[in-house]
Amino acid sequence: MEVYLVERDNMKRVPESELDTEANLEQRLVRTDGAKIGEVEVLYVGRQGSPGEGGIFDILGVDERGDTVIVELKRDRAPRDIVAQALEYASEIRNVDYEYLNDQYREFLREEQGYTDPSEMPTLREAHREYFDLDDALSKREFNDEQRLVVVGTDFQDVSLNMADFLREHGVDVVAVEYSTYRDEEEGIELLTTDGIRRPLSEEPTTVSSSTSTSGIDYTEFITRVRDRLYHKVGSTLQAESPEDLSGASSRRFGCRSNHPDHPQPLLYGFVPRMEEEGTITIRLGVHGGSDEEKQRIYEGIVSHVDDLDGFEQVAETPKATIVAEEMEVTKEDPYSDEIVEETASELARLIEFYHPKFVEEVPE
């Protein structure tokens, strides 16, 4: 790529240069609130941290949907090392909740953005709403439903891209991004360009099945209508004071937990609309957050009863965001009709009414 400085009566080429180290790139990236890297818009949340006992991620961020984005600098590592690290990070990050991300963000503001007064620090929800110019802040429950890894380097071998493609074909969102730097000492100009040589899954043609809608279609109004109707059906069971107490605004999926004191918090009821892409709506039950021991206990409780629930089947052999699910086919000409809204709310309510008493009365220790 050639880069030019365009002046009123002239165009001057800015020569390509090299950063001393990729650590310098990392330092320069985190000077701002976030960045668009390889077509992925990221709000930075943390730097040089680890959610578990594994390695240390370079930069942690969240995208517009609240999903986590790990930015890794290639640092001349072997392809298999990069892939192994990607899988390790994804397995660890998927278990963290909003509070972890918010704590990371406050530390990031202190260490990288120079904040000294805690009262002046925005919460992650506030910063996310402002950065992405959203009408309403996401609820805490909407953060970290999915994970994405962005690997940044000056060049990639074919074997690296083949491995990345293999992971992407199996639903792991790995984005490879090449960067270049340009400097003109005389003009005092330094530029950085990035090019997503492997796009985010949300930007790719639909070739693989996914548990979430990655098409960019906004289902917010439909989700809100289902949520409001669900509240009238099971709001008292879930001990929700209002529809908003179930879940905030969301553009692609719905998830809610019970406020009953004896109900395990990591247990998540929800649905994923894919009417436009696949003509389906997935009603699902799974685990999001909590310790490994608690997740395993909840998983065992879920699968022990699934055979008694008509229409639902087990779709995962380990604790995940979707453990049992029902695929509703939407064949109506109007997939947003009141009939579809009512059917979605009724099926989700049936799922809740089946499992909720079991987890309140049987599963908790």
TORVEX-397627 format. One line per 5 residues: number of its first residue (from 1); their letters; for each residue z, y, x negated of C-alpha. Coordinates in pm, 1 decimal. Each point is the difference from the previous one (the first is absolute). Layout:
! residues N
NUM) A) Z/Y/X ~ ...
This chain:
! residues 365
1) MEVYL) 0.0/0.0/0.0 ~ -82.6/348.2/-123.2 ~ 219.9/292.8/104.6 ~ -110.7/361.9/-4.6 ~ 181.0/330.5/28.6
6) VERDN) -206.9/204.2/245.1 ~ 1.4/371.1/-76.6 ~ -184.2/274.2/180.5 ~ -301.5/-3.5/-230.5 ~ 54.2/-314.3/-198.9
11) MKRVP) 103.2/-366.1/3.4 ~ 202.5/-125.6/-292.5 ~ 59.7/-368.6/-64.9 ~ 362.6/-98.2/-48.1 ~ 15.5/-278.5/-259.5
16) ESELD) 186.1/-322.5/69.0 ~ 319.2/-53.5/-197.5 ~ 269.7/-261.6/-31.0 ~ 367.1/28.0/81.3 ~ 225.0/-100.6/-285.5
21) TEANL) 166.1/-267.6/212.8 ~ 0.0/-110.7/360.9 ~ 362.5/109.5/7.5 ~ -135.6/354.9/-19.9 ~ -209.4/-69.4/308.9
26) EQRLV) 307.3/-125.4/182.5 ~ 191.9/313.7/-98.6 ~ -278.8/224.6/122.6 ~ -40.0/-182.5/327.4 ~ 363.6/41.8/99.2
31) RTDGA) -1.4/374.2/-58.4 ~ -127.1/37.6/355.3 ~ 133.5/-123.2/335.2 ~ -278.3/-257.3/22.0 ~ -367.3/-59.2/-58.8
36) KIGEV) -312.0/-169.4/128.0 ~ -64.4/-287.3/-240.4 ~ -306.6/-214.7/57.0 ~ -26.2/108.0/366.1 ~ 369.6/-74.2/60.4
41) EVLYV) 205.1/307.0/94.9 ~ 349.9/-48.5/-142.1 ~ 327.3/189.9/33.4 ~ 206.4/-84.0/-307.7 ~ 341.4/-151.8/67.4
46) GRQGS) 121.0/-131.1/-334.0 ~ -80.5/-64.0/-362.8 ~ 97.7/-271.6/-246.8 ~ 216.6/-199.5/236.8 ~ 48.8/-357.2/118.5
51) PGEGG) 102.1/-126.6/345.0 ~ 113.4/-336.4/-134.0 ~ 38.3/-202.3/-316.5 ~ -366.2/20.3/-98.4 ~ -190.9/255.2/-203.6
56) IFDIL) -0.7/376.5/31.1 ~ -271.3/169.9/205.7 ~ -167.3/310.5/-140.4 ~ -21.9/210.7/316.9 ~ 106.1/-80.1/356.0
61) GVDER) -141.4/188.1/296.9 ~ -70.8/-22.7/371.0 ~ -326.1/56.3/185.0 ~ -57.4/182.8/327.7 ~ 104.2/-305.1/201.0
66) GDTVI) 329.6/-31.1/-186.8 ~ -106.9/-309.9/-191.5 ~ 102.2/-30.3/-362.6 ~ -247.9/57.3/-282.3 ~ 77.4/-114.5/-355.3
71) VELKR) -205.2/183.4/-262.6 ~ -26.3/-201.6/-320.8 ~ -161.6/120.8/-321.5 ~ -202.9/-274.3/-165.8 ~ 129.2/70.3/-352.8
76) DRAPR) -243.3/-249.9/-156.9 ~ 176.5/-299.9/153.6 ~ -178.9/-330.2/52.2 ~ -149.3/-54.4/348.7 ~ 234.7/-288.2/83.0
81) DIVAQ) 299.6/216.9/-95.7 ~ -113.4/274.5/233.7 ~ -52.5/-243.0/288.0 ~ 334.6/-171.5/-59.3 ~ 172.1/337.9/-3.1
86) ALEYA) -179.7/98.4/320.9 ~ 126.0/-305.0/183.1 ~ 351.8/45.1/-135.2 ~ 18.0/361.7/113.7 ~ -145.8/-75.1/341.7
91) SEIRN) 253.4/-277.7/60.0 ~ 290.2/225.8/-95.2 ~ -109.5/325.6/160.1 ~ -69.5/-164.9/336.7 ~ 373.6/-63.4/41.1
96) VDYEY) 121.1/358.8/-38.2 ~ 81.6/224.1/294.6 ~ -25.5/371.7/67.2 ~ 341.6/74.1/-149.6 ~ -107.9/-143.3/-335.9
101) LNDQY) -318.5/208.5/5.7 ~ 194.1/311.9/98.0 ~ 248.8/-53.4/-284.9 ~ -289.0/-43.9/-242.8 ~ -157.7/318.5/130.2
106) REFLR) 316.2/207.1/-45.8 ~ 31.9/-129.2/-356.1 ~ -366.2/85.2/-57.0 ~ 59.8/355.4/122.2 ~ 286.7/37.4/-244.3
111) EEQGY) -165.5/-158.4/-301.1 ~ -362.7/108.6/39.9 ~ -3.6/301.8/230.7 ~ 304.5/184.9/-130.7 ~ 216.9/3.3/314.2
116) TDPSE) 369.2/56.8/-72.8 ~ 149.1/78.8/341.3 ~ 9.0/-308.2/229.0 ~ 5.7/225.8/306.2 ~ -345.5/130.6/-91.8
121) MPTLR) -154.7/-344.9/-32.5 ~ -214.8/-108.7/295.2 ~ 34.8/-353.7/125.1 ~ -293.0/-232.6/-57.7 ~ -82.1/13.3/371.5
126) EAHRE) -11.6/380.4/-10.0 ~ -205.9/11.6/-319.2 ~ -238.6/-265.8/130.2 ~ -60.5/187.6/326.5 ~ -67.5/325.6/-186.5
131) YFDLD) -215.0/-150.5/-276.4 ~ -229.8/-184.0/241.1 ~ 14.0/279.1/260.2 ~ 123.4/-226.4/279.5 ~ 110.4/129.1/338.7
136) DALSK) 306.2/-225.7/-2.7 ~ 188.8/-171.4/-279.1 ~ -31.7/-377.3/-19.3 ~ 304.6/-196.6/104.2 ~ 194.0/-178.8/-272.3
141) REFND) -128.2/-329.9/135.6 ~ -362.0/94.9/-62.7 ~ 39.6/22.8/-376.8 ~ -105.8/-287.9/-225.4 ~ -164.6/-228.0/255.2
146) EQRLV) -271.9/-73.9/-256.4 ~ -36.5/37.8/-376.2 ~ -287.5/104.5/-223.6 ~ -46.1/-6.9/-376.8 ~ -216.8/256.2/-178.6
151) VVGTD) -87.8/-95.1/-358.3 ~ -123.1/295.5/-206.6 ~ -184.6/-32.5/-331.4 ~ -286.1/134.5/-207.1 ~ -203.4/-318.2/47.0
156) FQDVS) 23.4/-343.2/159.1 ~ -140.8/-332.9/-110.8 ~ -190.0/-212.6/249.3 ~ 281.1/-255.3/-6.9 ~ 247.1/267.7/108.9
161) LNMAD) -218.5/95.4/293.6 ~ -58.1/-363.2/95.5 ~ 375.0/-57.0/15.3 ~ 46.8/316.7/202.0 ~ -271.6/-109.7/242.0
166) FLREH) 161.0/-342.5/39.9 ~ 331.1/162.4/96.3 ~ -172.6/240.2/238.3 ~ -181.1/-285.6/171.2 ~ 342.3/-149.1/67.7
171) GVDVV) 140.4/317.3/149.6 ~ 166.3/153.1/-309.4 ~ -118.4/360.7/-20.5 ~ -76.9/58.8/-368.7 ~ -200.1/310.3/-90.3
176) AVEYS) -154.6/37.1/-346.5 ~ -50.4/361.1/-110.5 ~ -173.1/126.6/-313.8 ~ 92.7/342.7/-127.2 ~ -156.9/242.4/-245.5
181) TYRDE) 131.6/320.7/-154.0 ~ -195.3/306.9/-108.9 ~ 114.5/289.6/-215.0 ~ -150.6/329.2/-112.4 ~ 233.9/164.2/-251.0
186) EEGIE) -198.8/323.3/-2.7 ~ 26.6/45.0/376.1 ~ 351.6/-142.5/18.4 ~ -114.3/-257.6/254.8 ~ 121.3/-357.4/38.8
191) LLTTD) -133.0/-220.2/281.4 ~ 79.0/-347.5/128.6 ~ -233.5/-207.8/217.6 ~ 69.2/-332.5/169.2 ~ -246.2/-246.2/147.0
196) GIRRP) 102.0/-287.8/225.9 ~ -221.9/-281.5/-127.8 ~ 173.9/-230.9/246.4 ~ 77.0/182.5/321.6 ~ 311.2/-35.0/214.6
201) LSEEP) -32.7/-276.8/258.5 ~ 6.7/269.4/268.1 ~ -326.6/138.2/-143.0 ~ -173.4/-338.0/-34.1 ~ -217.8/-166.2/263.5
206) TTVSS) 200.8/-248.9/205.3 ~ -41.8/-331.8/-181.5 ~ 345.2/-155.3/13.3 ~ 264.5/-41.8/263.8 ~ 298.5/232.5/-26.8
211) STSTS) 331.4/23.5/178.3 ~ -42.9/371.5/49.4 ~ -267.4/239.7/113.0 ~ -164.2/150.0/-309.6 ~ -302.5/151.8/168.9
216) GIDYT) 138.5/350.0/29.8 ~ -5.0/-14.1/382.0 ~ 284.5/201.2/149.3 ~ 188.3/-204.3/259.4 ~ 287.7/247.5/32.4
221) EFITR) -49.3/76.5/370.2 ~ -35.3/-366.7/95.2 ~ 306.4/-100.2/-204.5 ~ 205.2/278.6/157.5 ~ -96.4/-108.4/352.0
226) VRDRL) 97.0/-360.4/-72.5 ~ 324.8/111.8/-160.7 ~ 96.1/211.1/301.4 ~ -69.3/-286.8/236.8 ~ 186.3/-244.2/-223.9
231) YHKVG) 303.1/227.8/8.8 ~ 23.2/-32.1/377.9 ~ -16.9/-378.6/-31.4 ~ 241.5/-73.7/-286.5 ~ 152.1/332.4/-103.1
236) STLQA) 343.0/-106.8/122.4 ~ -27.6/-335.8/-179.0 ~ -79.8/173.3/-327.5 ~ 266.0/264.4/74.1 ~ -254.8/278.5/-48.8
241) ESPED) 87.8/340.1/141.5 ~ -360.7/117.1/30.5 ~ -355.4/-121.7/-72.4 ~ 12.6/196.1/-325.9 ~ 306.0/-203.3/-94.3
246) LSGAS) -225.1/-306.2/-11.1 ~ -256.4/150.5/-234.6 ~ -155.9/328.3/-102.3 ~ -368.9/88.7/10.0 ~ -230.0/-247.1/-173.3
251) SRRFG) -377.7/-20.9/-28.8 ~ -52.6/-370.5/-65.5 ~ 297.0/-223.0/86.5 ~ 324.2/-9.9/194.0 ~ 332.1/-143.3/-113.6
256) CRSNH) 349.7/23.5/140.6 ~ 344.4/-140.3/-72.1 ~ 299.5/-55.3/223.9 ~ 299.9/232.7/-12.2 ~ 228.7/-277.0/124.7
261) PDHPQ) 286.3/-26.6/-253.9 ~ -33.5/-379.7/-22.1 ~ -376.7/-3.4/-40.2 ~ -130.1/-30.6/-360.3 ~ -170.4/324.2/-104.2
266) PLLYG) -279.1/-153.1/-211.8 ~ -141.4/-175.4/309.2 ~ -302.8/202.3/112.3 ~ -186.7/-29.6/332.7 ~ -340.3/160.1/30.0
271) FVPRM) -374.5/-10.2/56.2 ~ -317.3/92.5/-188.1 ~ -296.3/133.2/204.0 ~ -344.0/-97.0/-125.0 ~ -195.1/47.1/322.6
276) EEEGT) -277.0/205.0/-159.5 ~ -47.5/-220.0/-308.2 ~ 63.5/-352.9/125.3 ~ 69.5/22.3/372.3 ~ 357.9/-121.8/-46.8
281) ITIRL) 360.5/112.7/14.9 ~ 253.0/-196.7/-205.7 ~ 351.3/-27.4/142.5 ~ 226.9/-94.3/-287.8 ~ 352.9/-67.2/-120.8
286) GVHGG) 104.7/9.9/-363.3 ~ 240.2/120.5/-264.9 ~ -5.7/335.6/-176.2 ~ 274.7/86.2/-249.3 ~ 332.8/-167.6/-63.0
291) SDEEK) 119.1/-238.1/-269.8 ~ -187.1/-319.2/-86.0 ~ 282.2/-205.4/148.7 ~ -3.3/195.0/325.9 ~ -378.8/-14.5/28.2
296) QRIYE) 0.2/-374.9/-52.2 ~ 269.5/-44.5/263.4 ~ -195.4/208.6/251.1 ~ -322.0/-182.8/-83.9 ~ 160.0/-336.0/69.1
301) GIVSH) 137.0/130.0/329.7 ~ -343.8/124.4/106.0 ~ -194.6/-316.2/-78.7 ~ 263.4/-227.7/154.9 ~ -77.2/142.6/346.0
306) VDDLD) -369.4/86.0/-15.3 ~ -112.9/-326.3/163.4 ~ 185.8/102.1/316.4 ~ -188.7/329.4/34.6 ~ -334.8/-42.3/173.6
311) GFEQV) -294.5/177.0/-159.8 ~ 166.4/68.1/-336.9 ~ -40.0/-199.9/-318.8 ~ 139.5/-1.1/-350.2 ~ -236.8/172.8/-242.8
316) AETPK) 209.4/19.1/-319.5 ~ 190.9/-254.2/-206.4 ~ 226.4/260.8/-160.9 ~ 181.7/314.6/120.2 ~ -264.7/267.7/57.8
321) ATIVA) -75.3/296.4/224.6 ~ -178.1/-244.7/232.0 ~ 156.1/-344.6/45.2 ~ -98.9/-85.7/356.4 ~ -281.4/165.6/191.2
326) EEMEV) -219.2/-6.7/308.1 ~ -359.8/119.6/-10.2 ~ -96.5/173.8/325.4 ~ -373.1/27.1/54.3 ~ -111.5/330.8/145.5
331) TKEDP) -331.9/-48.1/175.5 ~ 21.5/287.9/247.0 ~ -253.7/279.0/-24.1 ~ 288.8/244.8/-27.5 ~ 244.5/-136.3/-263.1
336) YSDEI) 231.9/296.1/62.5 ~ 40.1/-60.4/373.4 ~ 335.3/-11.7/177.6 ~ -57.2/-372.1/48.4 ~ -16.5/-58.9/-378.3
341) VEETA) 299.6/226.1/-58.1 ~ 201.8/-193.1/257.9 ~ -103.9/-339.5/-137.5 ~ 90.1/99.9/-355.9 ~ 339.4/138.0/102.7
346) SELAR) 72.1/-307.0/215.6 ~ -81.5/-249.1/-275.0 ~ 208.1/188.7/-255.3 ~ 284.7/23.6/250.6 ~ -26.6/-377.3/57.6
351) LIEFY) 28.1/-56.8/-374.7 ~ 304.8/225.6/-21.1 ~ 171.7/-150.6/302.7 ~ -51.6/-348.8/-143.7 ~ 128.1/61.9/-353.8
356) HPKFV) 249.1/283.5/42.0 ~ 282.0/-200.8/164.0 ~ -50.6/-282.8/-246.4 ~ 55.1/226.0/-298.7 ~ 291.4/181.7/161.7
361) EEVPE) 177.1/-319.8/100.3 ~ -108.6/-270.1/-242.6 ~ -143.7/105.0/-334.7 ~ 240.2/263.5/-139.9 ~ 290.5/-139.3/-198.2
